[in-house]
Amino acid sequence: MKYVKDTKRFIEGKVVFCGIDVHVSYWIICFYCDGEVVEQIRIHGRYPILRHVLQNRYALARQIRLVYEAGFSGYWLYRELMADGYQCIVTPPTRVPKSGDKVKTDKRDALKLATYLAAGLLKEIAVPSPRAEADRRVGRQRRQLVKEQTRRKNRIHSFLHLHGLRRPEQISTCWSKAYMEWLSNLEFDCPSDSFHLQSLIRQYQSVRDELAEVTRQLRQLSRASAYQDHFRLITALRGVGLITAMTFLLELFDLPRFSSAARFCSYLGLTPSQHSSGERVRLGRITREGNAHLRAVLIESAWTVMRYDPHLREKFYRLTAQGTTKNKAVVAVARSLAVRLRRCLLDGVEYDVTVC
């Protein structure tokens, strides 16, 4: 790979594109201008070092545009660069075009980001404000705790299966107060089994208590001035409760950025994939791009909302009557539900089941 020797003279008055391959302890940076690789460097993963490079080596450039992939590093680097007057975007790794190369290195990744940025081929993530990102983290923490609670339950069930134990018939449901008392009072011939079960119970109770605390925090957020009005509008519909409403508000955080309902549904991954050739048009499964958790919450809510919204219920039965499976039909209902919720927020009106 050839590099420009007289860097400062070459970039003077030009736009320089910079791709950053971010790692925990170091960053690989590629500078690209006028179809040429200006230089590639490796620096420690600290912003003051990057700022020093930009200010001292590329001060003569007319503009510096930077990009890095979304990931573990979050958006702090984006905010630092924007605060210093640089243009930066964060791109989703899944939307970076595939080059077809069988060799993958950090340098190649940085070069690919820089060249694709110059060609205008990269998608840009909408970066939330620090407050919106912090609030969204509460909702995502709850989701992680729900998964962890399920894992704890499965471990207890597996332990019971190892000993051929089942829930007594007089206890109607698992994980109720009576069920937990039954678990706590189980005795085994081997003391190690008793110790192990009690340890599993403590772990489950710890996660359950933490989940309850996070849920209370989420409810407090729903009463905050930034969310309470929008929360009231969309929870006017029975079937849209705390979790669905706050997930919708926290994950989207800036609805006006979607210029149309089609773009909005595309972001949610609720748009059918398409394989067409000539006059033949074939629609396949949904794209499943975008926010998977929000999509799952909307689909789950759609099952309940249909009981109260006659228009969505009619759509579901119409699709199933045409031969569509129930699981596919409810996805279509979830798409309509998302569009209607979006419209309520944009118009500032409560959800009305009498409006088509």
Backbone torsions as a table, in degrees:
resi	resn	phi	psi	omega
1	MET	NA	131.3	-179.9
2	LYS	-93.3	144.0	178.7
3	TYR	-120.4	153.7	177.8
4	VAL	-72.7	129.1	-177.2
5	LYS	-77.3	-53.2	-179.0
6	ASP	-91.3	82.8	-171.9
7	THR	-62.2	-50.6	-172.6
8	LYS	-63.1	-40.6	-179.7
9	ARG	-71.3	-35.3	-176.9
10	PHE	-68.4	-38.7	-174.3
11	ILE	-90.3	-4.0	-173.8
12	GLU	-59.5	123.1	178.0
13	GLY	74.1	12.0	-177.4
14	LYS	-114.3	168.5	176.1
15	VAL	-91.2	127.0	179.7
16	VAL	-109.0	132.4	179.1
17	PHE	-106.0	134.8	-173.1
18	CYS	-128.1	121.0	175.1
19	GLY	-104.4	131.1	-176.9
20	ILE	-118.3	119.7	173.8
21	ASP	-95.8	105.0	-169.5
22	VAL	-88.9	130.2	172.3
23	HIS	-128.9	173.6	-175.2
24	VAL	-62.8	-49.7	-173.3
25	SER	-103.0	-15.8	-178.2
26	TYR	-148.4	161.2	176.5
27	TRP	-126.5	138.5	171.5
28	ILE	-101.3	125.3	-174.1
29	ILE	-122.3	130.8	177.6
30	CYS	-118.9	126.0	176.8
31	PHE	-103.3	131.1	-171.9
32	TYR	-134.4	132.8	-177.5
33	CYS	-153.3	132.7	177.1
34	ASP	52.5	40.6	177.5
35	GLY	76.2	8.5	-178.8
36	GLU	-122.2	143.8	172.1
37	VAL	-79.6	113.8	-178.7
38	VAL	-72.3	-51.4	175.2
39	GLU	-167.9	159.4	172.3
40	GLN	-127.4	131.0	-176.8
41	ILE	-134.9	160.0	174.4
42	ARG	-120.1	127.3	-179.5
43	ILE	-130.3	163.8	172.6
44	HIS	-66.0	147.8	-175.2
45	GLY	-75.8	63.5	177.5
46	ARG	-134.0	136.1	-174.0
47	TYR	-64.9	-39.1	179.5
48	PRO	-54.7	-33.4	179.2
49	ILE	-69.2	-43.8	177.6
50	LEU	-62.5	-42.1	179.4
51	ARG	-63.2	-37.7	177.8
52	HIS	-62.9	-41.6	178.6
53	VAL	-63.3	-45.9	-178.0
54	LEU	-64.6	-41.3	-176.0
55	GLN	-76.0	-30.2	-175.3
56	ASN	-96.8	-35.0	-176.4
57	ARG	-97.4	-23.2	-173.0
58	TYR	-126.8	28.0	-180.0
59	ALA	-67.9	-25.3	-177.6
60	LEU	-83.7	-8.1	179.6
61	ALA	-68.3	144.3	178.1
62	ARG	-67.8	-35.4	-179.8
63	GLN	-158.3	145.0	175.5
64	ILE	-120.2	122.8	178.2
65	ARG	-114.7	129.3	-173.5
66	LEU	-121.5	156.0	178.2
67	VAL	-149.2	145.0	168.6
68	TYR	-147.2	162.7	-176.2
69	GLU	-84.3	143.5	175.1
70	ALA	-65.8	145.7	-179.3
71	GLY	175.5	-145.5	-174.6
72	PHE	-63.5	-25.8	-174.1
73	SER	-78.7	-10.2	175.9
74	GLY	69.5	-145.9	-172.4
75	TYR	-118.5	8.2	-175.8
76	TRP	-64.5	-36.8	179.6
77	LEU	-65.9	-41.3	176.4
78	TYR	-57.0	-46.3	-177.2
79	ARG	-67.1	-37.2	177.9
80	GLU	-64.1	-44.8	-178.9
81	LEU	-65.9	-43.8	-179.4
82	MET	-65.9	-36.3	178.9
83	ALA	-65.4	-29.0	178.8
84	ASP	-89.7	6.3	173.8
85	GLY	91.0	8.4	178.1
86	TYR	-90.3	154.1	175.5
87	GLN	-93.6	123.9	-176.4
88	CYS	-138.9	145.1	171.3
89	ILE	-128.4	155.3	172.7
90	VAL	-112.8	125.7	-175.1
91	THR	-111.8	142.6	177.2
92	PRO	-72.4	132.0	-178.0
93	PRO	-58.1	-32.6	-177.0
94	THR	-70.9	-17.3	-178.4
95	ARG	-103.0	5.0	175.4
96	VAL	-75.8	125.6	-178.1
97	PRO	-56.7	142.1	179.3
98	LYS	-81.8	132.1	-175.9
99	SER	-87.7	-20.9	-178.2
100	GLY	86.6	-3.2	179.0
101	ASP	-69.7	142.5	178.2
102	LYS	-93.6	-3.5	177.7
103	VAL	-111.9	124.2	-179.4
104	LYS	-121.4	120.7	176.1
105	THR	-134.7	166.2	178.9
106	ASP	-62.3	-39.7	-179.8
107	LYS	-64.4	-41.0	179.4
108	ARG	-67.1	-36.3	178.5
109	ASP	-64.5	-43.6	179.1
110	ALA	-65.1	-40.9	178.2
111	LEU	-63.7	-41.8	-179.9
112	LYS	-62.0	-42.6	178.8
113	LEU	-62.8	-43.3	-178.2
114	ALA	-65.4	-45.3	-177.9
115	THR	-69.8	-38.4	178.0
116	TYR	-68.8	-34.2	176.3
117	LEU	-64.7	-42.8	178.8
118	ALA	-63.0	-33.3	-178.9
119	ALA	-85.1	-5.3	180.0
120	GLY	72.9	30.7	-175.3
121	LEU	-100.4	1.2	-175.3
122	LEU	-100.3	139.0	173.8
123	LYS	-83.3	149.4	-177.2
124	GLU	-111.5	133.5	175.8
125	ILE	-82.3	139.1	173.2
126	ALA	-76.0	115.1	-176.2
127	VAL	-86.7	123.7	179.6
128	PRO	-74.0	162.3	173.5
129	SER	-68.9	160.2	178.6
130	PRO	-56.0	-37.4	179.0
131	ARG	-67.4	-45.8	-179.5
132	ALA	-64.0	-38.6	179.3
133	GLU	-66.0	-40.9	179.3
134	ALA	-65.2	-42.2	178.5
135	ASP	-65.8	-40.7	179.2
136	ARG	-62.5	-31.1	-179.7
137	ARG	-64.0	-29.3	177.7
138	VAL	-65.4	-45.6	177.9
139	GLY	-62.3	-39.5	-180.0
140	ARG	-72.4	-30.9	175.0
141	GLN	-64.3	-39.8	177.9
142	ARG	-62.5	-42.2	179.2
143	ARG	-60.4	-41.6	179.2
144	GLN	-65.2	-38.3	180.0
145	LEU	-68.9	-35.6	176.5
146	VAL	-61.5	-43.6	178.2
147	LYS	-64.6	-41.2	-179.9
148	GLU	-66.2	-37.9	178.0
149	GLN	-63.7	-39.3	177.6
150	THR	-63.3	-40.3	177.9
151	ARG	-63.0	-41.7	179.1
152	ARG	-63.2	-41.4	177.9
153	LYS	-62.0	-43.5	-178.9
154	ASN	-64.0	-34.8	178.5
155	ARG	-66.9	-38.7	178.0
156	ILE	-67.3	-43.3	177.9
157	HIS	-60.9	-41.1	179.3
158	SER	-62.6	-40.0	178.5
159	PHE	-63.3	-42.0	179.6
160	LEU	-65.2	-38.9	179.0
161	HIS	-64.0	-35.0	179.3
162	LEU	-62.3	-26.1	-178.5
163	HIS	-107.7	9.9	178.0
164	GLY	65.5	30.4	-177.6
165	LEU	-101.0	141.8	177.3
166	ARG	-132.4	159.1	179.0
167	ARG	-61.9	132.4	177.3
168	PRO	-59.5	148.2	-176.8
169	GLU	-65.0	-29.3	-178.9
170	GLN	-73.0	-12.0	175.8
171	ILE	-97.2	113.6	-170.0
172	SER	-71.2	-38.8	-174.9
173	THR	-134.0	153.7	174.7
174	CYS	-76.3	153.5	173.8
175	TRP	67.7	13.0	171.4
176	SER	-79.2	175.8	179.8
177	LYS	-62.4	-41.5	179.6
178	ALA	-65.7	-38.2	180.0
179	TYR	-66.0	-41.4	180.0
180	MET	-66.7	-36.6	176.8
181	GLU	-65.2	-40.0	177.7
182	TRP	-62.3	-43.6	178.1
183	LEU	-60.8	-44.3	-175.3
184	SER	-66.9	-26.9	-176.6
185	ASN	-94.4	1.7	178.4
186	LEU	-66.0	140.7	179.0
187	GLU	-123.9	147.0	-178.1
188	PHE	-130.5	156.6	178.5
189	ASP	-65.1	-36.2	-178.7
190	CYS	-95.9	123.6	179.8
191	PRO	-59.1	-28.6	-179.2
192	SER	-66.7	-33.6	176.8
193	ASP	-65.7	-42.0	177.7
194	SER	-62.2	-43.2	178.5
195	PHE	-61.6	-43.9	-177.2
196	HIS	-64.4	-43.2	179.8
197	LEU	-65.2	-43.1	179.0
198	GLN	-63.0	-34.8	176.7
199	SER	-65.4	-42.7	178.0
200	LEU	-63.4	-39.5	179.2
201	ILE	-64.3	-42.3	179.0
202	ARG	-63.6	-40.2	178.6
203	GLN	-63.5	-42.5	178.8
204	TYR	-64.5	-44.5	-179.0
205	GLN	-64.6	-35.5	178.2
206	SER	-63.5	-46.3	179.1
207	VAL	-65.9	-39.6	179.6
208	ARG	-62.3	-42.8	179.2
209	ASP	-65.8	-39.8	178.7
210	GLU	-65.6	-39.0	178.1
211	LEU	-63.0	-41.7	178.3
212	ALA	-63.1	-38.5	179.7
213	GLU	-66.7	-43.1	178.8
214	VAL	-65.7	-38.3	177.7
215	THR	-63.3	-38.9	176.2
216	ARG	-63.4	-39.8	177.8
217	GLN	-64.3	-38.5	178.2
218	LEU	-64.6	-38.3	177.7
219	ARG	-66.4	-37.8	176.6
220	GLN	-63.7	-39.3	177.7
221	LEU	-61.9	-35.9	-179.6
222	SER	-64.6	-20.0	179.5
223	ARG	-96.0	-4.2	179.3
224	ALA	-69.7	153.7	-176.0
225	SER	-60.3	-28.8	-177.4
226	ALA	-72.5	-19.0	-173.3
227	TYR	-126.8	-20.1	-167.9
228	GLN	-61.5	-38.1	-179.5
229	ASP	-67.2	-48.1	178.9
230	HIS	-66.0	-36.0	178.0
231	PHE	-61.9	-41.8	179.8
232	ARG	-65.0	-38.3	-176.7
233	LEU	-64.3	-44.5	-173.6
234	ILE	-89.1	-19.9	176.3
235	THR	-85.4	3.1	172.1
236	ALA	-64.7	-20.5	177.3
237	LEU	-89.4	124.3	176.3
238	ARG	-66.2	134.2	-176.4
239	GLY	108.7	-17.2	173.5
240	VAL	-107.1	102.7	-176.2
241	GLY	-106.6	-158.2	-175.6
242	LEU	-57.5	-50.6	-173.0
243	ILE	-67.2	-47.7	-179.4
244	THR	-63.0	-47.2	-176.6
245	ALA	-64.0	-46.7	-177.3
246	MET	-72.3	-33.5	174.3
247	THR	-62.2	-43.1	179.0
248	PHE	-60.3	-46.9	-176.0
249	LEU	-73.3	-41.1	-175.6
250	LEU	-74.2	-38.9	-177.0
251	GLU	-76.1	-30.6	-177.9
252	LEU	-89.4	-41.4	173.0
253	PHE	50.6	-21.8	-179.6
254	ASP	-149.2	77.9	-176.6
255	LEU	-62.2	-38.9	-177.4
256	PRO	-58.7	-14.0	-179.7
257	ARG	-70.1	-16.0	175.7
258	PHE	-91.0	112.5	-173.5
259	SER	-73.9	-16.3	-178.7
260	SER	-152.2	164.4	177.8
261	ALA	-65.2	-33.2	179.8
262	ALA	-64.2	-43.2	177.7
263	ARG	-65.0	-38.0	179.7
264	PHE	-62.7	-47.5	-180.0
265	CYS	-67.6	-31.9	176.2
266	SER	-63.8	-39.9	177.6
267	TYR	-63.4	-37.6	-179.5
268	LEU	-75.5	-13.4	-177.4
269	GLY	78.3	20.7	-179.2
270	LEU	-100.1	12.2	177.2
271	THR	-92.6	133.0	-179.9
272	PRO	-63.2	141.2	172.0
273	SER	-71.4	157.4	-175.1
274	GLN	-135.3	135.4	176.0
275	HIS	-130.1	98.1	-174.0
276	SER	-121.7	149.1	176.6
277	SER	-151.4	121.2	-178.2
278	GLY	63.0	-128.5	179.9
279	GLU	-86.6	-5.2	-178.3
280	ARG	-89.3	122.9	178.6
281	VAL	-117.7	123.0	-179.1
282	ARG	-126.7	121.7	178.3
283	LEU	-99.6	133.2	-178.6
284	GLY	-111.8	-152.1	-179.9
285	ARG	-68.5	165.9	177.7
286	ILE	-63.7	155.9	-173.8
287	THR	-69.5	-26.6	-179.2
288	ARG	60.8	25.2	174.8
289	GLU	-90.0	173.1	176.7
290	GLY	80.5	-148.6	-170.7
291	ASN	-84.3	104.2	-175.9
292	ALA	-68.0	-37.9	-177.4
293	HIS	-67.3	-44.7	178.7
294	LEU	-63.3	-39.4	178.0
295	ARG	-61.5	-43.3	-179.8
296	ALA	-65.7	-39.8	179.3
297	VAL	-64.3	-40.7	179.8
298	LEU	-65.9	-41.1	179.2
299	ILE	-65.9	-40.4	178.1
300	GLU	-63.6	-41.7	179.6
301	SER	-68.4	-31.5	-177.5
302	ALA	-59.0	-34.9	178.9
303	TRP	-60.7	-37.7	-179.5
304	THR	-82.1	-41.2	-175.9
305	VAL	-60.9	-33.0	-178.9
306	MET	-58.2	-25.8	-179.5
307	ARG	-70.8	-19.9	-174.4
308	TYR	-117.2	-19.0	178.5
309	ASP	-106.6	107.4	-175.9
310	PRO	-64.1	-30.3	-179.2
311	HIS	-69.1	-42.5	177.8
312	LEU	-69.8	-36.9	178.2
313	ARG	-64.6	-42.5	179.0
314	GLU	-62.9	-38.5	178.7
315	LYS	-64.4	-41.1	-179.6
316	PHE	-61.6	-48.5	-177.8
317	TYR	-69.8	-31.7	177.3
318	ARG	-65.0	-42.7	-179.9
319	LEU	-67.9	-42.6	179.9
320	THR	-66.9	-32.4	178.1
321	ALA	-67.4	-25.3	179.2
322	GLN	-84.9	0.2	178.0
323	GLY	104.8	-1.0	178.3
324	THR	-73.1	137.4	178.4
325	THR	-66.5	157.8	-178.5
326	LYS	-62.4	-38.0	-179.0
327	ASN	-65.6	-37.4	177.4
328	LYS	-73.9	-37.2	180.0
329	ALA	-64.5	-38.4	-178.1
330	VAL	-70.4	-26.7	174.3
331	VAL	-65.4	-41.1	176.5
332	ALA	-63.7	-38.5	176.8
333	VAL	-65.0	-41.0	178.8
334	ALA	-62.3	-36.8	177.0
335	ARG	-62.9	-45.4	178.7
336	SER	-65.5	-38.4	177.9
337	LEU	-61.3	-45.0	179.5
338	ALA	-61.4	-42.3	179.7
339	VAL	-64.1	-40.6	-179.0
340	ARG	-68.7	-39.0	176.9
341	LEU	-64.0	-42.1	177.7
342	ARG	-60.3	-42.8	-179.4
343	ARG	-63.9	-38.8	178.3
344	CYS	-60.6	-43.6	-178.4
345	LEU	-69.7	-40.1	-179.6
346	LEU	-68.8	-35.8	-179.2
347	ASP	-88.9	-13.1	-179.9
348	GLY	70.4	36.5	-179.8
349	VAL	-125.0	154.4	176.9
350	GLU	-71.1	151.2	176.9
351	TYR	-62.6	127.2	-178.0
352	ASP	-122.9	115.6	-176.8
353	VAL	-72.6	-11.7	179.5
354	THR	-85.8	-8.8	-178.9
355	VAL	-96.4	129.2	179.1
356	CYS	-72.5	NA	NA
